[in-house]
């Protein structure tokens, strides 16, 4: 089942057309989440959200994404490390060890707690912070919880998933590495804006084919990358089970899958966003999220 919100109404569809839902008893946990977590109707950046997540965590499940992003970061900000990595790979034919994740990444799912109040709607303008000179997108699968869990098994964690959406994790790359090397994780680089699709899709429609999904990044009307989830170090169920360790998770919480390989500009330093750009992320079978990039002064209310 697919859902979207129009004003104060939740519309549902099993096909191409959407209709108002009059009998909520016929609908599952995803509908209950949307009903419970209405977006603020007086906020023009959020009023068209399908729901307002009460919490947002982001995973990093793809080694391919990590390695490519490390290459891109090195190329831009650590040129000596980039040259060493290139020489190592050219001589040995192997991937450079310095661009691989840390040992802990292979042992347990890695995630961070992000800013759920900076999640904006499809069509909302997204500002480029004044401190950012490399604004980037990240194509991710957004996972929406529908049940409360605590110390959940993998099966229990998987059963707690209510649905999915398209997630764009906007990132300020030029400050990200310094923040993450502080030992406290990303800060300004990841907390200023994210956006999700206006449509959300129930778990039964997507989960059986989750590894076969196809997405794309479209910049100013041009497809710059088509991509797939790739190989994940852990399943979504394993990741949510780990997140729930010693922690109560509740319906409506949003969890990002982590970036799909090549679903971002920093991988191999291929592209970046500028003020005036329009970006659209799509995942077939779920939907899309589009945003125009504006300067920080667009939202400056201090004057």
C-alpha positions as CSV (number, residue, x, y, z in Angstrom):
1,X,0.0,0.0,0.0
2,X,1.2,3.5,-0.8
3,X,0.3,6.6,1.2
4,X,0.7,10.3,0.8
5,X,-0.7,13.3,2.7
6,X,-2.8,16.1,1.2
7,X,-3.4,18.7,3.9
8,X,-5.0,17.0,6.9
9,X,-6.0,13.9,4.9
10,X,-4.0,10.7,4.3
11,X,-4.6,9.2,0.8
12,X,-3.9,5.6,0.0
13,X,-3.4,3.6,-3.2
14,X,-3.0,0.1,-4.4
15,X,-2.4,1.2,-8.0
16,X,-2.1,4.5,-9.9
17,X,-4.8,6.6,-8.2
18,X,-5.1,7.8,-4.6
19,X,-8.2,8.0,-2.5
20,X,-9.1,9.3,0.9
21,X,-9.0,6.6,3.6
22,X,-12.3,6.4,5.4
23,X,-11.9,3.1,7.3
24,X,-8.5,3.2,9.2
25,X,-9.2,-0.3,10.6
26,X,-8.5,-1.9,7.3
27,X,-4.9,-0.4,7.2
28,X,-1.8,-1.5,9.0
29,X,0.9,0.0,11.1
30,X,2.2,2.4,8.5
31,X,-1.1,4.2,8.3
32,X,-1.2,4.4,12.1
33,X,2.3,6.0,12.1
34,X,1.2,8.6,9.5
35,X,-1.9,9.3,11.6
36,X,0.0,9.8,14.8
37,X,2.9,11.9,13.6
38,X,1.3,14.7,11.6
39,X,3.7,17.3,10.2
40,X,3.4,20.9,11.5
41,X,0.8,22.5,9.2
42,X,2.2,26.0,9.8
43,X,5.7,25.2,8.6
44,X,6.0,25.7,4.8
45,X,9.1,23.5,4.7
46,X,7.4,20.6,6.5
47,X,3.6,20.7,5.9
48,X,3.8,18.4,3.0
49,X,5.8,15.7,4.8
50,X,4.0,12.3,4.9
51,X,4.8,12.3,8.6
52,X,7.1,14.1,11.1
53,X,9.6,11.5,12.4
54,X,10.1,11.6,16.1
55,X,13.7,10.4,15.7
56,X,16.2,9.9,13.0
57,X,19.3,7.6,12.9
58,X,21.5,7.0,9.9
59,X,23.4,3.8,9.1
60,X,26.4,3.1,6.9
61,X,26.0,-0.4,5.4
62,X,27.9,-0.2,2.1
63,X,31.6,-0.8,2.0
64,X,31.7,0.2,-1.6
65,X,30.2,3.6,-0.8
66,X,32.7,4.1,2.1
67,X,35.7,3.3,0.0
68,X,34.6,5.5,-3.0
69,X,33.8,8.3,-0.6
70,X,37.2,8.0,1.1
71,X,38.8,8.2,-2.3
72,X,36.9,11.4,-3.1
73,X,37.6,13.0,0.2
74,X,41.3,12.3,-0.2
75,X,41.4,13.6,-3.7
76,X,39.9,16.9,-2.6
77,X,41.3,17.5,0.9
78,X,44.2,15.1,1.3
79,X,46.0,15.0,-2.0
80,X,49.1,13.2,-0.7
81,X,47.0,10.4,0.7
82,X,45.2,10.3,-2.6
83,X,48.4,9.9,-4.6
84,X,49.7,7.2,-2.2
85,X,46.4,5.3,-2.6
86,X,46.6,5.6,-6.4
87,X,50.2,4.3,-6.5
88,X,49.4,1.5,-4.1
89,X,46.5,0.3,-6.2
90,X,48.4,0.7,-9.5
91,X,51.4,-1.3,-8.2
92,X,49.6,-4.1,-6.3
93,X,46.2,-4.2,-8.1
94,X,44.6,-4.1,-4.6
95,X,42.4,-1.5,-2.9
96,X,44.3,0.9,-0.7
97,X,43.8,-0.2,3.0
98,X,43.7,3.4,4.2
99,X,40.4,3.9,2.4
100,X,38.6,1.0,4.0
101,X,36.3,1.3,7.1
102,X,37.7,0.7,10.6
103,X,37.6,-2.7,12.2
104,X,34.5,-1.9,14.2
105,X,32.5,-1.3,11.0
106,X,32.9,-5.0,10.1
107,X,31.9,-6.2,13.6
108,X,28.7,-4.3,14.1
109,X,26.3,-1.9,12.3
110,X,27.6,1.7,12.5
111,X,25.1,4.6,12.9
112,X,24.7,8.1,14.3
113,X,21.8,10.0,15.8
114,X,20.9,12.9,13.5
115,X,18.5,15.9,13.6
116,X,14.9,14.7,13.1
117,X,13.7,18.3,13.2
118,X,15.7,19.2,10.1
119,X,13.8,16.8,7.8
120,X,12.0,18.7,5.1
121,X,9.4,17.9,2.5
122,X,9.5,17.0,-1.2
123,X,9.5,20.4,-3.0
124,X,10.9,22.4,0.0
125,X,13.9,24.7,-0.7
126,X,17.1,23.5,1.0
127,X,19.6,26.0,2.1
128,X,23.4,25.7,1.5
129,X,24.9,26.7,4.9
130,X,27.4,29.6,4.8
131,X,30.1,27.3,6.1
132,X,29.6,24.8,3.2
133,X,31.6,24.9,0.0
134,X,30.8,21.3,-1.0
135,X,27.1,20.6,-0.7
136,X,26.3,17.0,-1.4
137,X,23.3,14.6,-1.6
138,X,23.1,11.0,-0.4
139,X,20.5,8.6,-1.9
140,X,19.2,6.4,0.9
141,X,16.3,4.1,1.7
142,X,14.4,5.5,4.6
143,X,13.1,2.8,7.0
144,X,10.0,3.6,9.1
145,X,9.4,1.7,12.3
146,X,5.8,0.6,13.2
147,X,6.3,-1.2,16.5
148,X,8.0,-0.6,19.8
149,X,11.0,-2.8,20.4
150,X,13.8,-3.2,22.9
151,X,16.7,-5.6,22.7
152,X,15.0,-7.0,19.7
153,X,16.2,-10.2,17.9
154,X,16.8,-9.9,14.1
155,X,13.4,-11.4,13.4
156,X,11.7,-9.0,15.9
157,X,13.5,-6.0,14.4
158,X,12.5,-7.0,10.9
159,X,8.9,-7.4,11.9
160,X,8.9,-3.9,13.4
161,X,9.4,-2.3,10.0
162,X,6.2,-0.6,8.8
163,X,7.4,0.9,5.5
164,X,9.9,2.8,3.4
165,X,10.5,6.2,1.8
166,X,13.2,7.9,-0.3
167,X,15.7,9.8,1.9
168,X,18.1,12.5,0.9
169,X,20.8,13.0,3.5
170,X,22.3,16.4,2.6
171,X,25.9,16.8,3.6
172,X,28.6,19.5,3.9
173,X,31.7,17.6,2.9
174,X,34.3,20.3,3.6
175,X,33.6,20.2,7.3
176,X,32.7,16.5,7.6
177,X,36.1,14.9,7.9
178,X,37.3,17.3,10.7
179,X,34.1,16.7,12.7
180,X,34.3,13.0,12.4
181,X,37.9,12.8,13.3
182,X,37.1,14.7,16.5
183,X,35.8,11.4,18.0
184,X,32.3,12.7,18.4
185,X,30.8,12.0,15.0
186,X,29.3,14.4,12.4
187,X,27.9,17.7,13.6
188,X,27.2,20.7,11.3
189,X,28.1,18.6,8.3
190,X,25.0,16.4,8.8
191,X,22.5,18.3,10.9
192,X,21.2,21.2,8.8
193,X,18.9,19.4,6.3
194,X,17.4,16.1,5.1
195,X,14.4,15.5,2.9
196,X,12.1,12.6,2.3
197,X,9.6,11.6,-0.4
198,X,6.0,12.6,-0.2
199,X,5.0,8.9,-0.7
200,X,5.7,6.1,1.7
201,X,5.2,2.4,0.9
202,X,4.2,-0.4,3.2
203,X,6.8,-3.0,4.0
204,X,5.1,-5.9,2.2
205,X,5.5,-4.2,-1.2
206,X,9.3,-3.4,-0.9
207,X,11.0,-5.8,1.6
208,X,10.8,-8.9,-0.7
209,X,12.8,-7.0,-3.4
210,X,14.9,-4.7,-1.3
211,X,18.2,-5.8,-2.8
212,X,16.9,-5.4,-6.3
213,X,15.7,-1.8,-6.0
214,X,17.0,0.8,-8.5
215,X,17.4,4.5,-7.8
216,X,18.9,7.5,-9.5
217,X,20.3,11.0,-8.8
218,X,19.0,13.7,-11.1
219,X,20.7,17.1,-11.2
220,X,19.1,20.0,-13.1
221,X,17.0,17.5,-15.1
222,X,19.9,15.2,-16.0
223,X,20.5,11.8,-14.7
224,X,24.0,11.8,-13.2
225,X,23.9,8.4,-11.7
226,X,21.7,5.3,-11.6
227,X,22.5,3.0,-8.7
228,X,21.4,0.1,-6.6
229,X,21.7,-0.7,-2.8
230,X,24.7,-2.9,-3.5
231,X,26.1,-5.4,-1.0
232,X,25.4,-4.5,2.7
233,X,27.6,-5.6,5.5
234,X,24.5,-6.2,7.6
235,X,20.8,-6.7,6.8
236,X,18.3,-4.0,7.8
237,X,17.0,-6.4,10.4
238,X,20.4,-7.0,11.9
239,X,21.1,-3.2,11.9
240,X,17.8,-2.4,13.7
241,X,18.4,-5.2,16.1
242,X,21.7,-3.7,17.0
243,X,20.3,-0.2,17.3
244,X,17.7,-1.5,19.8
245,X,20.4,-3.0,22.1
246,X,19.6,-1.4,25.5
247,X,17.5,1.2,23.7
248,X,13.7,1.4,23.3
249,X,12.7,2.2,19.7
250,X,9.2,3.5,19.0
251,X,6.8,3.6,16.1
252,X,7.5,6.4,13.7
253,X,11.3,6.5,14.2
254,X,13.2,6.9,10.9
255,X,16.4,5.0,10.1
256,X,18.4,5.7,7.0
257,X,20.0,2.7,5.2
258,X,23.2,4.6,4.5
259,X,24.2,5.9,1.1
260,X,23.8,3.6,-1.9
261,X,27.1,3.1,-3.9
262,X,27.6,6.1,-6.3
263,X,24.4,7.7,-4.9
264,X,26.4,10.8,-3.9
265,X,28.8,13.3,-5.4
266,X,31.7,12.8,-3.1
267,X,32.3,9.2,-4.3
268,X,35.3,9.7,-6.6
269,X,34.6,13.5,-6.3
270,X,32.3,13.5,-9.3
271,X,29.8,16.4,-8.7
272,X,28.6,18.8,-6.0
273,X,25.5,21.0,-5.6
274,X,25.5,24.8,-6.0
275,X,22.9,27.4,-5.1
276,X,20.3,27.5,-7.9
277,X,20.6,23.7,-8.6
278,X,17.6,21.4,-8.5
279,X,18.1,17.8,-7.3
280,X,15.8,14.9,-7.5
281,X,16.4,11.4,-5.9
282,X,14.3,8.5,-7.0
283,X,13.8,4.9,-6.0
284,X,11.6,2.8,-8.3
285,X,8.5,1.4,-6.6
286,X,8.7,4.0,-3.7
287,X,8.8,7.5,-5.1
288,X,11.0,10.6,-5.4
289,X,12.1,13.7,-3.5
290,X,13.0,16.9,-5.2
291,X,14.5,20.1,-3.7
292,X,15.9,23.4,-5.0
293,X,19.1,24.7,-3.4
294,X,19.0,28.2,-2.0
295,X,21.4,30.4,-0.2
296,X,21.3,30.7,3.6
297,X,20.0,34.2,3.3
298,X,16.8,32.8,2.0
299,X,15.8,31.8,5.5
300,X,17.5,34.7,7.4
301,X,14.9,36.2,9.7
302,X,17.4,38.3,11.7
303,X,17.0,41.4,9.5
